[in-house]
């Protein structure tokens, strides 16, 4: 793969080409699932191809192919050059890339137990045991479990001299149970909704989340929701568990800070952003205890936004996004960094696969842990605690939002006193973060994987990471669906 990347780069370089890079990507995936005690899915796929970017006449051209012969790559190079030439005819200005030194590196993500060396039968046996444990509660109507594994090997080379190889292994798993009664359907998921937890790990993640241990109480909670009262309407202190807070970060901080969205590149597909350029280092985004970072380094954790280099050959970095409540940074690329006066990209360009153009994407956008114990976070005379996302809605500038959760509890004097069903809360992004008044410490911080973030046309679906610990917000509007 390395030599293939170098050979393709030589074909891509030529007269009139200001810059070129190539990515050779080889990936394999496996998806397993069960439903009501039966195997419902056993699928696997693999893919290999090359993507070629060329900057010529001040404009980009991109083409990709899975024909890795010299003739196939030569045709892709010709197409990329032709697209660059056509794009130059409609450009508003020349593309200017922030400088970046050349790098030579190889990197493998941590993986203690290779998930692809665990037999399919062993994986299914485990999922079926979890499924059976969920169904041991006779009130349960439907059960689901799932496993996902992906391994991606990539070689990147550019005309500035970088040659970088990376291998990333992702594992994900989760379970859910549904209880249908008297026309009402209630659901509980673990360790998170929409597929569970995903991290840059191997099979060891399955042992860590221990779905088999959690299954009986999960089924019991799903049944209990039917007898629960609806979440009361009104303004209350709101405590969110770390998984729901991760999604809140994703929608109300992660997407607004994508600089291409701010500059208008995403307007047609997914809207723009309320974070206009004049607000950088001026906007009071949150309360003084709110510290948010975008961190792609392995030191931050095994997130879906963790890597050694982005898809422009820029090293993984840690960037302050909100510091002591003040908005301090965007996610940038080599092309966009200059728009905010930066002389270097902070390394956020990623492509979902070899046949997609790199875009600015969230890495691990995380709320830093606070100083409070969990008891201190819950220490309110009266409040609402919600956990596990059920639904989300936010406007195309990422400002007004409403989220629903699977379950909630009423809190009195720091203790859960009753379960509540169908909870929702709503607000405005900056107003919400400005009333953050307690954040649990590192002992309760989790780096969650969001595997299904969509962006771009044609759409690219890929993973991001969000670290958070349970936190409390003052005077949030709550209610029930």
C-alpha positions as CSV (number, residue, x, y, z in Angstrom):
1,X,0.0,0.0,0.0
2,X,2.8,2.4,0.8
3,X,4.5,2.0,-2.6
4,X,1.1,2.2,-4.3
5,X,0.5,5.6,-2.6
6,X,4.0,6.8,-3.7
7,X,3.5,5.6,-7.3
8,X,0.1,7.3,-7.5
9,X,1.6,10.5,-6.1
10,X,4.2,10.6,-8.9
11,X,1.4,10.3,-11.5
12,X,-0.6,13.1,-9.8
13,X,2.3,15.5,-9.7
14,X,3.0,17.4,-13.0
15,X,3.0,20.6,-14.8
16,X,0.4,23.1,-13.4
17,X,-0.2,21.1,-10.2
18,X,0.4,23.3,-7.2
19,X,-0.2,20.5,-4.6
20,X,-1.3,16.8,-4.7
21,X,-2.1,14.1,-2.1
22,X,-3.3,10.5,-2.3
23,X,-4.9,8.2,0.3
24,X,-4.8,4.4,-0.2
25,X,-7.4,2.9,2.1
26,X,-8.1,-0.8,2.9
27,X,-11.0,-1.5,5.3
28,X,-12.8,-4.5,6.6
29,X,-16.0,-4.5,8.7
30,X,-18.2,-7.0,10.5
31,X,-21.7,-6.5,11.9
32,X,-23.6,-9.1,14.0
33,X,-26.9,-8.8,15.8
34,X,-29.7,-10.7,17.5
35,X,-33.4,-10.1,18.0
36,X,-35.6,-12.0,20.4
37,X,-33.2,-14.9,20.9
38,X,-32.4,-15.3,17.2
39,X,-29.5,-14.3,15.0
40,X,-30.7,-11.4,12.9
41,X,-27.6,-10.3,11.1
42,X,-24.2,-11.7,10.2
43,X,-22.5,-9.5,7.6
44,X,-19.0,-8.5,6.6
45,X,-17.4,-6.4,3.9
46,X,-14.1,-5.2,2.7
47,X,-13.0,-2.4,0.4
48,X,-9.8,-1.1,-1.1
49,X,-9.3,2.1,-3.2
50,X,-7.5,5.3,-3.7
51,X,-8.5,8.9,-3.5
52,X,-6.5,11.6,-5.2
53,X,-6.7,15.4,-4.5
54,X,-5.1,17.9,-6.9
55,X,-4.8,21.6,-6.4
56,X,-4.3,23.4,-9.8
57,X,-5.1,26.9,-11.0
58,X,-6.1,27.7,-7.4
59,X,-8.9,25.2,-7.2
60,X,-9.4,21.6,-6.0
61,X,-10.0,18.5,-8.1
62,X,-10.8,15.1,-6.6
63,X,-11.3,11.6,-8.0
64,X,-11.2,8.1,-6.7
65,X,-11.0,4.6,-8.0
66,X,-10.9,1.0,-6.9
67,X,-9.0,0.1,-10.0
68,X,-5.5,0.0,-8.6
69,X,-3.8,-0.7,-11.9
70,X,-1.5,1.9,-13.4
71,X,-4.1,2.6,-16.0
72,X,-6.9,2.9,-13.4
73,X,-4.9,5.4,-11.3
74,X,-3.9,7.3,-14.4
75,X,-7.5,7.8,-15.3
76,X,-8.3,9.0,-11.8
77,X,-5.5,11.5,-11.9
78,X,-6.7,12.8,-15.3
79,X,-10.2,13.2,-13.9
80,X,-9.0,15.0,-10.8
81,X,-7.0,17.4,-12.9
82,X,-10.0,18.0,-15.2
83,X,-12.2,18.8,-12.2
84,X,-9.6,21.2,-10.8
85,X,-9.5,23.0,-14.1
86,X,-13.3,23.2,-14.3
87,X,-13.5,24.3,-10.7
88,X,-11.1,27.1,-11.4
89,X,-13.5,28.6,-13.8
90,X,-16.0,29.2,-11.0
91,X,-13.8,29.9,-8.1
92,X,-14.3,33.0,-5.9
93,X,-10.6,33.1,-5.0
94,X,-7.5,30.9,-5.0
95,X,-7.2,28.1,-2.5
96,X,-4.3,28.9,-0.2
97,X,-3.0,26.2,2.1
98,X,-1.5,26.9,5.6
99,X,2.0,25.6,5.8
100,X,2.7,22.2,7.2
101,X,6.0,20.3,7.5
102,X,6.5,16.9,5.9
103,X,6.1,13.9,8.1
104,X,7.1,10.2,7.9
105,X,5.3,8.0,10.3
106,X,3.5,4.7,11.0
107,X,0.9,4.4,13.7
108,X,-1.5,1.6,15.0
109,X,-4.3,2.4,17.4
110,X,-4.3,0.5,20.7
111,X,-6.0,-2.9,20.4
112,X,-5.4,-5.5,23.2
113,X,-7.6,-8.2,21.8
114,X,-8.1,-8.3,18.0
115,X,-11.8,-8.5,17.4
116,X,-11.3,-10.1,14.0
117,X,-9.5,-13.0,15.6
118,X,-12.5,-13.8,17.8
119,X,-14.7,-16.3,16.0
120,X,-18.1,-15.3,14.7
121,X,-19.7,-18.1,16.7
122,X,-18.1,-16.9,20.0
123,X,-19.4,-13.4,19.4
124,X,-22.9,-14.6,18.6
125,X,-22.9,-16.9,21.6
126,X,-22.2,-13.9,23.8
127,X,-24.8,-11.7,22.2
128,X,-27.4,-14.5,22.5
129,X,-26.6,-14.8,26.2
130,X,-27.2,-11.1,26.7
131,X,-30.4,-11.4,24.7
132,X,-31.6,-14.3,26.9
133,X,-30.8,-12.3,30.0
134,X,-33.0,-9.4,28.8
135,X,-35.8,-11.8,28.0
136,X,-35.7,-13.4,31.4
137,X,-38.1,-10.6,32.4
138,X,-41.5,-11.7,31.2
139,X,-42.7,-8.2,30.6
140,X,-40.2,-7.6,27.8
141,X,-41.7,-7.6,24.3
142,X,-38.6,-7.2,22.1
143,X,-34.8,-7.6,22.6
144,X,-31.9,-6.6,20.5
145,X,-28.1,-6.9,20.7
146,X,-25.4,-5.9,18.3
147,X,-21.6,-6.0,17.6
148,X,-19.6,-3.9,15.2
149,X,-16.0,-4.2,14.2
150,X,-14.0,-2.1,11.7
151,X,-10.3,-2.1,10.8
152,X,-9.0,0.6,8.5
153,X,-5.4,0.7,7.1
154,X,-4.4,3.8,5.2
155,X,-1.3,5.3,3.6
156,X,-1.2,9.0,2.9
157,X,1.4,10.7,0.7
158,X,1.6,14.3,-0.5
159,X,3.7,16.4,-2.8
160,X,5.3,18.1,0.2
161,X,7.1,14.9,1.2
162,X,4.8,13.4,3.8
163,X,4.4,9.6,3.9
164,X,2.1,8.4,6.7
165,X,0.6,5.0,7.5
166,X,-2.2,4.5,10.0
167,X,-4.2,1.5,11.2
168,X,-7.3,2.1,13.3
169,X,-9.4,-0.7,14.9
170,X,-12.9,0.2,16.1
171,X,-15.2,-2.0,18.2
172,X,-18.8,-1.3,19.2
173,X,-21.6,-3.1,21.0
174,X,-24.9,-2.6,22.7
175,X,-28.2,-4.0,23.7
176,X,-31.8,-2.8,24.1
177,X,-35.1,-4.0,25.3
178,X,-38.7,-2.8,24.6
179,X,-41.8,-3.3,26.6
180,X,-45.2,-2.7,24.8
181,X,-48.2,-2.4,27.0
182,X,-51.6,-0.7,26.7
183,X,-50.7,1.0,23.5
184,X,-47.4,2.4,24.9
185,X,-43.9,1.4,24.0
186,X,-41.0,2.0,26.3
187,X,-37.3,1.3,25.7
188,X,-34.1,1.0,27.7
189,X,-30.7,0.8,26.1
190,X,-27.2,0.0,27.4
191,X,-24.5,1.3,27.5
192,X,-26.0,3.9,25.2
193,X,-28.7,4.1,22.6
194,X,-28.3,3.8,18.8
195,X,-25.9,0.8,18.9
196,X,-24.3,1.2,22.3
197,X,-20.7,2.3,23.0
198,X,-18.0,2.5,20.3
199,X,-14.3,3.1,20.9
200,X,-10.9,2.7,19.3
201,X,-10.3,-0.6,21.0
202,X,-10.5,-4.3,20.4
203,X,-12.7,-7.0,22.0
204,X,-11.6,-5.8,25.4
205,X,-14.4,-3.2,25.1
206,X,-17.0,-5.9,25.3
207,X,-15.5,-7.1,28.6
208,X,-15.4,-3.6,29.9
209,X,-19.1,-2.7,29.3
210,X,-20.3,-6.1,30.6
211,X,-23.7,-6.1,29.0
212,X,-24.5,-9.5,30.6
213,X,-24.3,-8.0,34.1
214,X,-26.5,-5.0,33.2
215,X,-29.2,-6.8,31.2
216,X,-31.6,-7.8,34.1
217,X,-31.8,-4.3,35.6
218,X,-32.2,-2.8,32.1
219,X,-35.3,-5.0,31.4
220,X,-36.7,-4.1,34.8
221,X,-36.4,-0.4,34.1
222,X,-38.1,-0.8,30.8
223,X,-41.0,-2.5,32.5
224,X,-41.1,0.1,35.3
225,X,-41.5,3.0,32.9
226,X,-45.0,2.0,32.1
227,X,-46.1,2.7,35.7
228,X,-44.1,5.9,35.8
229,X,-45.6,9.4,35.7
230,X,-44.8,11.7,32.7
231,X,-41.9,14.1,33.2
232,X,-43.4,17.3,34.7
233,X,-43.4,20.5,32.6
234,X,-41.7,23.6,33.9
235,X,-38.3,25.0,34.6
236,X,-36.1,22.7,36.8
237,X,-32.5,22.1,37.7
238,X,-31.6,19.4,35.1
239,X,-28.9,16.8,35.6
240,X,-27.8,14.9,32.4
241,X,-25.9,11.6,32.4
242,X,-22.6,11.6,30.5
243,X,-24.0,9.8,27.4
244,X,-26.8,12.3,26.9
245,X,-24.4,15.2,27.6
246,X,-22.1,13.7,24.9
247,X,-24.8,14.1,22.3
248,X,-25.6,17.6,23.6
249,X,-22.0,18.5,23.1
250,X,-22.1,17.0,19.6
251,X,-25.1,19.0,18.4
252,X,-24.8,22.3,20.3
253,X,-21.0,22.7,20.3
254,X,-19.3,20.2,17.9
255,X,-21.2,21.1,14.7
256,X,-21.3,24.9,15.3
257,X,-17.5,25.0,15.6
258,X,-16.8,23.4,12.2
259,X,-15.3,26.3,10.3
260,X,-16.5,25.2,6.8
261,X,-20.0,25.3,8.2
262,X,-19.4,28.8,9.5
263,X,-18.0,29.9,6.1
264,X,-21.0,28.5,4.2
265,X,-19.7,25.2,2.7
266,X,-22.3,23.1,4.5
267,X,-25.3,25.4,4.0
268,X,-27.0,23.3,1.4
269,X,-26.9,20.0,3.3
270,X,-27.0,20.6,7.0
271,X,-27.1,24.3,7.6
272,X,-24.6,26.8,8.8
273,X,-23.7,28.0,12.3
274,X,-24.6,30.7,14.8
275,X,-20.9,31.0,15.6
276,X,-20.0,33.8,13.2
277,X,-16.3,34.8,12.9
278,X,-16.8,38.0,14.9
279,X,-17.7,35.9,18.0
280,X,-14.3,34.2,18.3
281,X,-12.7,35.1,21.7
282,X,-15.7,37.4,22.4
283,X,-18.7,35.1,23.0
284,X,-19.5,34.0,26.5
285,X,-20.5,30.4,25.4
286,X,-20.9,28.9,28.8
287,X,-20.4,29.5,32.5
288,X,-16.9,29.9,33.9
289,X,-16.7,26.2,34.8
290,X,-17.3,25.1,31.2
291,X,-14.0,24.0,29.5
292,X,-14.4,22.2,26.1
293,X,-11.6,20.8,24.0
294,X,-11.2,19.2,20.6
295,X,-8.6,16.6,21.2
296,X,-7.5,13.9,18.6
297,X,-4.5,12.7,20.6
298,X,-4.3,9.3,22.1
299,X,-3.6,10.9,25.4
300,X,-7.3,12.1,25.5
301,X,-8.5,8.5,25.1
302,X,-9.5,5.8,22.6
303,X,-12.2,7.9,20.9
304,X,-13.6,7.6,17.4
305,X,-12.0,11.0,16.8
306,X,-8.6,9.8,17.8
307,X,-5.8,9.4,15.3
308,X,-2.1,10.3,14.7
309,X,-2.6,12.5,11.6
310,X,-5.6,13.8,9.8
311,X,-6.3,13.3,6.1
312,X,-4.2,16.3,5.1
313,X,-1.1,14.9,7.0
314,X,-1.5,17.3,9.9
315,X,-0.7,15.8,13.3
316,X,-3.4,15.2,15.9
317,X,-3.7,18.2,18.3
318,X,-5.6,19.4,21.3
319,X,-7.4,22.7,20.8
320,X,-9.3,24.8,23.4
321,X,-12.8,25.4,22.1
322,X,-14.3,26.9,25.2
323,X,-12.0,28.0,28.1
324,X,-13.6,29.3,31.3
325,X,-16.8,29.8,29.3
326,X,-15.2,31.9,26.6
327,X,-15.4,30.7,23.0
328,X,-11.8,30.3,21.9
329,X,-11.5,28.1,18.8
330,X,-12.9,26.5,15.7
331,X,-12.2,23.2,13.9
332,X,-10.0,24.1,10.9
333,X,-8.3,22.7,7.8
334,X,-5.2,23.9,5.9
335,X,-7.4,25.8,3.6
336,X,-9.6,27.5,6.2
337,X,-7.2,28.3,9.0
338,X,-6.2,31.6,7.5
339,X,-9.9,32.8,7.7
340,X,-9.4,33.1,11.5
341,X,-5.9,34.4,11.4
342,X,-4.2,31.1,12.2
343,X,-1.0,30.0,10.4
344,X,-1.6,26.3,10.8
345,X,-4.5,23.9,10.6
346,X,-5.5,22.2,13.9
347,X,-5.8,18.9,12.1
348,X,-9.6,18.2,11.7
349,X,-9.8,17.1,8.0
350,X,-11.1,13.5,7.6
351,X,-12.8,11.5,4.9
352,X,-15.2,8.6,5.6
353,X,-13.5,6.4,3.0
354,X,-11.2,6.4,-0.1
355,X,-14.0,7.6,-2.4
356,X,-14.8,10.7,-0.3
357,X,-13.1,14.1,-0.2
358,X,-11.8,15.1,3.3
359,X,-14.0,17.5,5.2
360,X,-13.6,19.3,8.5
361,X,-15.0,16.8,11.1
362,X,-15.2,16.7,14.8
363,X,-12.4,14.8,16.5
364,X,-13.1,14.2,20.2
365,X,-15.0,17.2,21.3
366,X,-15.2,16.9,25.1
367,X,-16.3,18.7,28.2
368,X,-13.5,18.6,30.7
369,X,-14.3,17.0,34.1
370,X,-15.3,19.3,36.9
371,X,-14.4,19.3,40.6
372,X,-17.7,18.1,42.1
373,X,-18.4,14.6,43.4
374,X,-21.5,12.9,42.0
375,X,-23.3,13.5,45.2
376,X,-22.6,17.2,44.9
377,X,-24.0,17.2,41.3
378,X,-27.2,15.7,42.6
379,X,-27.4,17.9,45.6
380,X,-30.5,20.0,44.8
381,X,-33.8,20.4,46.8
382,X,-35.7,19.5,43.7
383,X,-34.6,18.6,40.1
384,X,-34.9,16.2,37.2
385,X,-32.2,13.7,36.1
386,X,-32.3,12.3,32.5
387,X,-30.3,9.6,30.9
388,X,-29.8,7.8,27.5
389,X,-30.8,9.7,24.3
390,X,-34.1,8.9,22.6
391,X,-34.5,11.8,20.1
392,X,-32.8,15.0,19.1
393,X,-33.8,18.1,17.1
394,X,-31.8,21.3,16.5
395,X,-32.1,24.1,14.0
396,X,-29.8,24.4,11.0
397,X,-27.7,27.0,12.8
398,X,-27.4,24.8,15.8
399,X,-29.0,27.2,18.2
400,X,-32.5,26.1,19.3
401,X,-32.8,22.5,20.4
402,X,-35.0,19.9,21.9
403,X,-33.8,16.5,23.2
404,X,-35.7,13.5,24.5
405,X,-34.4,10.7,26.7
406,X,-35.4,7.2,27.5
407,X,-35.8,7.7,31.2
408,X,-35.8,10.3,33.9
409,X,-36.0,10.5,37.7
410,X,-37.3,13.2,40.0
411,X,-34.6,14.3,42.5
412,X,-35.5,15.6,46.0
413,X,-32.8,16.6,48.4
414,X,-30.2,14.8,46.3
415,X,-32.0,11.5,46.0
416,X,-34.0,9.8,43.3
417,X,-37.6,9.6,44.5
418,X,-39.5,8.4,41.5
419,X,-39.0,7.3,37.8
420,X,-40.4,9.5,35.1
421,X,-41.2,8.6,31.5
422,X,-41.0,10.3,28.1
423,X,-38.8,13.2,29.3
424,X,-37.8,16.0,27.0
425,X,-35.9,19.2,27.6
426,X,-35.3,22.3,25.4
427,X,-33.3,25.4,25.2
428,X,-30.9,27.7,23.3
429,X,-27.3,26.5,23.0
430,X,-25.5,29.4,24.6
431,X,-28.1,30.0,27.3
432,X,-28.0,26.3,28.2
433,X,-24.2,26.2,28.6
434,X,-24.2,29.4,30.6
435,X,-26.4,27.9,33.3
436,X,-24.0,24.9,33.9
437,X,-23.5,24.9,37.6
438,X,-21.9,21.5,38.5
439,X,-19.8,19.0,36.6
440,X,-18.8,15.7,38.1
441,X,-15.1,14.8,38.4
442,X,-12.8,12.6,36.4
443,X,-14.0,9.4,38.3
444,X,-17.3,9.7,36.4
445,X,-16.0,10.9,33.0
446,X,-16.6,8.7,29.9
447,X,-15.4,9.1,26.3
448,X,-18.4,8.1,24.2
449,X,-18.3,7.1,20.6
450,X,-20.9,8.5,18.1
451,X,-20.5,6.3,15.0
452,X,-23.2,7.9,12.8
453,X,-22.4,11.6,12.3
454,X,-23.4,12.7,8.8
455,X,-22.0,15.5,6.8
456,X,-21.3,16.5,3.2
457,X,-22.7,15.8,-0.3
458,X,-22.4,13.0,-1.2
459,X,-23.0,12.2,2.5
460,X,-20.2,10.9,4.7
461,X,-21.1,9.0,7.8
462,X,-18.2,8.6,10.3
463,X,-17.4,8.5,14.0
464,X,-16.7,11.2,16.5
465,X,-15.9,11.2,20.2
466,X,-17.4,13.1,23.1
467,X,-16.1,12.9,26.7
468,X,-18.3,14.1,29.6
469,X,-19.3,13.4,33.1
470,X,-22.8,14.0,34.7
471,X,-23.5,17.7,35.0
472,X,-26.2,20.0,36.3
473,X,-27.9,22.9,34.6
474,X,-30.0,25.6,36.3
475,X,-33.6,26.4,35.2
476,X,-34.0,24.2,32.1
477,X,-37.4,23.8,30.5
478,X,-38.5,20.2,30.8
479,X,-41.7,18.3,29.8
480,X,-43.0,15.0,28.4
481,X,-43.5,13.9,24.8
